Amino acid sequence: MRPLASQFQTLIAAYRARGLNNGDGMLPPVDQRVISEAEVLLGFSLPGPLLSIYELYGGQKYIDPGTTGILGRHRLLTPREVASSWQMYEDAQRFPGAEIPPHGSVPGENEWTWWHPALVPFANWDAYHLVICRHTRRIWEYEPYIGLSHIHYRDMDALLEAAMEAASSMDVPAIDFIGLEQQSAS
């Protein structure tokens, strides 16, 4: 596995070589104060892979609709945006009769495919967020009306490999979270 910095640099270079703007608008690294503020809002520490990314990039500037982000269609969120997105999903789950994930459950297991407090949104495109599980480091796409995507990636390295493949081969790079079987059924 290549270091994260190398993977992001290679990904940005692949976009630029094809005349794509996906790697534009990357923000400078964030300092520990910004990370600490986000973690206070979250009530837990950011997962290690996100901390490693924030040593390289502090997020990505807002991207106009129709433009894609560093992770295929998804732009990298700032730590504050991570915290506010997580809080938005948590607040949306606090209503009488809301289904709560079973105690001790892990996202994507026990047939639980809806919002789970162990999920941390770190990139978004429209209503779609990329989320990483704080416990397992697995990554899904999450959409509030659909839940977790059919396909997940085992970790950040696997996600970056998929982003690199999309950047190298697709007109509009998009990481596959649906799968061919589900696309044909839709």
N, C-alpha and C positions, 0 to 999 in steps of 0.2 A: 504494500500500500504506500502510495506517495503521500508526503506531508500535505496537510490541508492547504497551505499557502500555494504550493506547487499546483495542486488540483484546480484551485480557483484561477490562478494565472493562466493555466493551460485552457481552461474553459473560456475565459475572457478573450484570449488570443484566437480561439476557434470561432467565436462569434464575430470578432472583428475581421478575420480572414475571409469570412463569407459576407461581409458588409452588413451584419446584424448589429443592432444597438443594445442587445440584452445586457451587456456588461457595463453600460453607461450609468452614470449617476451613483457610483459606489461611494459611500461616505468614509471618511478617515476612521481609523480605529478609535474605540471608545476607552476612556480611562475607568479605573476601578470604581470611582464615585458613581458613574452612570450605571454600571452593573449593579452596585449596591442599592441604588435607588429603585431599580427595577425589581430586585429581589425582595426588597421591603414591601413593595406593592403586591408582589406575588405571594409572599409568605414562605418561600422556599428558594433554594439556589437554582440558578439556571443550569441545565445539563451541560456537561463538559464539552460536547461538540459545539454548542452555541458559544460558550466562552472562548473556544479556540477561534471561531469565526470572527467574533468581536475584537479579537486581537489583530485581525487583518482589516476588517471592514465594520463600520458602525451601523451598517444597514445600507439601504439603497433609496435614493430620492424617489418621491412619488412619481409614478409612471402614468402618463395619459392613457386612457382606454385605447385598446388596440395595439399598444406597445407591450412587448413582453419583457420579463425580468431575468435576473441572473440565473434563476433556477427554472429554466424553461419559460413558462408563462408567469411564474411567481417572482415577485420582488422580495428581497431580504428586508425584514422589518428591523427597526431600531429596537434596543432593549425596552424603551418606554412603550413602543407600539406592541411589543410582545406582551408586556404586563397589562396594557389596556385591552388587548384582544382576549387574553385569558380571562380577565375580569368580566368582560362582556358576555362570554360564554357561560361563566359561572353564574352571573346574575340572571341570565336567561333560564337557568335550570332551577331557580328558586321561586317556585310558585306551587300553590296547593295541588297535590296530585301528580307532581312531576316525578318521573321515574328517576331514581337515584341509582348509580352503579352499585352493585353488591359490594359490601365491605370486603376488603382484601382482593378485589378484582384488579385485573390489569387490562388496559384498553386492547380491544381486538380479541380477547379471550372470553369464554363463557357466553358466546354469541352476543356480547355487548358491543354494539357498533355506533352508539351515540356519544355525545359529549361525556368526557371522563376528566376529573380534575388532575389526573396524571399527564394529560396531554398539554403540550406547550406549543402554541402557534408561533411560527418563526418566519413565515413568508406568506404572501397572499397575492391573489389575483381575483378581483371582483369579490364574490362571496366565498371563494375557495381559499382555505388556509392549508399550508403544509404544517403538520403537527408532529412533534417528536414526543415519544413516551419518556417521561423522566426515569422510569425504572428499566425498561428494556432497550431503549434507544431506537426502537423501530419507528419508521416514518410513514405516515399516510397523508392523503389529502382529505380534508374534512370540509363538508358543506352542511350548514345547519338543517336543511330540509332533507338531506340524503343520509347524513352520518359519515362514518369512515369509508374510505374508498375500498373497492374490492381488492386492489393490489396494494401491498406495502413494501417498503425497502428495509432491509435488516439494520441499516445504520447510515450515517452521513456519507461514508465512503461509497456505499452502493448507490445512494441517491446522486452523488456527484458523477459516478460512472454513467448512470442513466442520462443525466444532464449533458454530459460530454457526447454520448452517442447521439442524442437528439440534436445537439449543436452542430454535429458533424454531418448529419444525414437528412435533416428535415428542413423544408422551406420555412415553416413556422415551428421552431423547436418547442416541443411539449413533452414533458415526462409522462409516461403511461401510468395512469392510476386506475384505468377502467379495465383494460384487457380486451383482446379481440373477441372473446366469447360474449362479453356483455355488450360490446359495441354493436354486434350483429343482432342482438336481442332488443336493442333500444329502438 
